[in-house]
């Protein structure tokens, strides 16, 4: 028999309107691997560079996006770099346990 451990969520502080929930603001240029993903319909998500050609993000982020672009170095003078992504690879995994 396998013992099961049930955890209840800890109380979450009330959202105060800041854009970072449960985190802290970082210094500019301290997270060079972080990118911002967006499409024409204003869907937005974060991602991480894993090398010069690859960005990894959560499976639900791209969804049905057709054209995805990234912003890297928004804090970098003289501005930021907008790069169009070539194609998405892989299908989002199916949930192991149906919801």
Short mmCIF file of the C-alpha atoms (twelve columns), coordinates in Angstrom:
data_MODEL
# 
_entry.id   MODEL 
# 
loop_
_atom_site.group_PDB 
_atom_site.id 
_atom_site.type_symbol 
_atom_site.label_atom_id 
_atom_site.label_alt_id 
_atom_site.label_comp_id 
_atom_site.label_asym_id 
_atom_site.label_seq_id 
_atom_site.Cartn_x 
_atom_site.Cartn_y 
_atom_site.Cartn_z 
_atom_site.pdbx_PDB_model_num 
ATOM 1  C CA . UNK A 1  0.000  0.000  0.000   1 
ATOM 2  C CA . UNK A 2  1.296  3.459  -0.889  1 
ATOM 3  C CA . UNK A 3  0.678  6.215  1.649   1 
ATOM 4  C CA . UNK A 4  -0.878 9.382  0.247   1 
ATOM 5  C CA . UNK A 5  -0.115 12.837 1.489   1 
ATOM 6  C CA . UNK A 6  -2.789 15.465 1.032   1 
ATOM 7  C CA . UNK A 7  -1.605 19.034 1.096   1 
ATOM 8  C CA . UNK A 8  -3.857 22.017 1.379   1 
ATOM 9  C CA . UNK A 9  -2.743 25.226 -0.251  1 
ATOM 10 C CA . UNK A 10 -1.190 27.793 2.022   1 
ATOM 11 C CA . UNK A 11 -3.019 31.090 2.353   1 
ATOM 12 C CA . UNK A 12 -2.062 33.366 -0.518  1 
ATOM 13 C CA . UNK A 13 -1.550 37.076 0.077   1 
ATOM 14 C CA . UNK A 14 -4.114 39.282 -1.604  1 
ATOM 15 C CA . UNK A 15 -3.110 40.563 -5.057  1 
ATOM 16 C CA . UNK A 16 -2.205 44.255 -4.767  1 
ATOM 17 C CA . UNK A 17 -2.044 45.107 -8.454  1 
ATOM 18 C CA . UNK A 18 1.680  44.611 -9.018  1 
ATOM 19 C CA . UNK A 19 2.686  42.656 -12.103 1 
ATOM 20 C CA . UNK A 20 4.888  40.170 -10.236 1 
ATOM 21 C CA . UNK A 21 2.860  37.816 -8.049  1 
ATOM 22 C CA . UNK A 22 4.777  36.115 -5.261  1 
ATOM 23 C CA . UNK A 23 8.123  37.303 -6.596  1 
ATOM 24 C CA . UNK A 24 10.434 40.253 -6.436  1 
ATOM 25 C CA . UNK A 25 11.552 42.700 -9.084  1 
ATOM 26 C CA . UNK A 26 15.051 41.983 -10.342 1 
ATOM 27 C CA . UNK A 27 17.771 44.376 -11.403 1 
ATOM 28 C CA . UNK A 28 17.991 45.198 -15.124 1 
ATOM 29 C CA . UNK A 29 20.337 42.859 -17.052 1 
ATOM 30 C CA . UNK A 30 20.488 40.316 -14.189 1 
ATOM 31 C CA . UNK A 31 18.394 37.675 -16.046 1 
ATOM 32 C CA . UNK A 32 19.865 37.567 -19.586 1 
ATOM 33 C CA . UNK A 33 18.121 34.281 -20.442 1 
ATOM 34 C CA . UNK A 34 14.611 35.684 -19.843 1 
ATOM 35 C CA . UNK A 35 12.513 36.543 -22.915 1 
ATOM 36 C CA . UNK A 36 9.020  37.893 -23.485 1 
ATOM 37 C CA . UNK A 37 6.782  36.033 -25.972 1 
ATOM 38 C CA . UNK A 38 3.876  37.742 -27.684 1 
ATOM 39 C CA . UNK A 39 1.646  37.515 -30.725 1 
ATOM 40 C CA . UNK A 40 -0.557 39.887 -32.723 1 
ATOM 41 C CA . UNK A 41 -3.597 39.288 -30.504 1 
ATOM 42 C CA . UNK A 42 -1.663 40.510 -27.451 1 
ATOM 43 C CA . UNK A 43 -1.262 37.090 -25.826 1 
ATOM 44 C CA . UNK A 44 1.805  37.189 -23.631 1 
ATOM 45 C CA . UNK A 45 4.051  34.711 -21.853 1 
ATOM 46 C CA . UNK A 46 7.562  34.385 -20.528 1 
ATOM 47 C CA . UNK A 47 10.247 32.088 -21.807 1 
ATOM 48 C CA . UNK A 48 13.882 31.229 -21.283 1 
ATOM 49 C CA . UNK A 49 16.694 31.031 -23.822 1 
ATOM 50 C CA . UNK A 50 18.345 27.628 -23.722 1 
ATOM 51 C CA . UNK A 51 20.768 28.528 -26.527 1 
ATOM 52 C CA . UNK A 52 20.946 31.028 -29.396 1 
ATOM 53 C CA . UNK A 53 18.151 29.323 -31.355 1 
ATOM 54 C CA . UNK A 54 15.851 27.827 -28.727 1 
ATOM 55 C CA . UNK A 55 13.314 29.274 -26.306 1 
ATOM 56 C CA . UNK A 56 11.493 27.073 -23.809 1 
ATOM 57 C CA . UNK A 57 8.137  28.099 -22.344 1 
ATOM 58 C CA . UNK A 58 5.102  26.524 -20.694 1 
ATOM 59 C CA . UNK A 59 3.090  24.251 -23.000 1 
ATOM 60 C CA . UNK A 60 -0.085 26.308 -22.613 1 
ATOM 61 C CA . UNK A 61 1.557  29.590 -23.660 1 
ATOM 62 C CA . UNK A 62 1.643  29.331 -27.467 1 
ATOM 63 C CA . UNK A 63 -1.771 27.670 -27.730 1 
ATOM 64 C CA . UNK A 64 -3.074 28.444 -31.222 1 
ATOM 65 C CA . UNK A 65 -0.610 31.233 -31.943 1 
ATOM 66 C CA . UNK A 66 0.396  31.486 -35.582 1 
ATOM 67 C CA . UNK A 67 3.076  34.174 -35.432 1 
ATOM 68 C CA . UNK A 68 5.125  34.405 -32.253 1 
ATOM 69 C CA . UNK A 69 7.758  36.986 -31.562 1 
ATOM 70 C CA . UNK A 70 10.200 37.415 -28.707 1 
ATOM 71 C CA . UNK A 71 11.611 40.455 -27.008 1 
ATOM 72 C CA . UNK A 72 15.056 40.132 -25.501 1 
ATOM 73 C CA . UNK A 73 16.941 42.908 -23.787 1 
ATOM 74 C CA . UNK A 74 14.068 45.339 -23.244 1 
ATOM 75 C CA . UNK A 75 16.187 47.109 -20.645 1 
ATOM 76 C CA . UNK A 76 19.205 47.213 -22.937 1 
ATOM 77 C CA . UNK A 77 19.992 50.520 -24.622 1 
ATOM 78 C CA . UNK A 78 19.199 51.558 -27.308 1 
ATOM 79 C CA . UNK A 79 16.027 49.471 -26.980 1 
ATOM 80 C CA . UNK A 80 15.156 45.864 -27.481 1 
ATOM 81 C CA . UNK A 81 15.475 43.141 -30.075 1 
ATOM 82 C CA . UNK A 82 12.291 41.751 -31.611 1 
ATOM 83 C CA . UNK A 83 12.803 38.385 -33.245 1 
ATOM 84 C CA . UNK A 84 10.249 36.336 -35.127 1 
ATOM 85 C CA . UNK A 85 10.301 32.672 -34.141 1 
ATOM 86 C CA . UNK A 86 10.640 30.170 -36.962 1 
ATOM 87 C CA . UNK A 87 8.381  27.393 -35.738 1 
ATOM 88 C CA . UNK A 88 7.113  25.675 -32.647 1 
ATOM 89 C CA . UNK A 89 8.363  22.188 -31.919 1 
ATOM 90 C CA . UNK A 90 6.537  19.528 -29.991 1 
ATOM 91 C CA . UNK A 91 2.950  19.174 -28.919 1 
ATOM 92 C CA . UNK A 92 1.786  20.128 -25.454 1 
ATOM 93 C CA . UNK A 93 1.589  17.024 -23.259 1 
ATOM 94 C CA . UNK A 94 -1.814 15.674 -22.373 1 
ATOM 95 C CA . UNK A 95 -2.655 15.826 -18.671 1 
ATOM 96 C CA . UNK A 96 -1.703 12.616 -16.895 1 
ATOM 97 C CA . UNK A 97 -4.808 12.913 -14.752 1 
ATOM 98 C CA . UNK A 98 -7.977 14.228 -16.425 1 
ATOM 99 C CA . UNK A 99 -9.299 17.405 -14.865 1 
# 
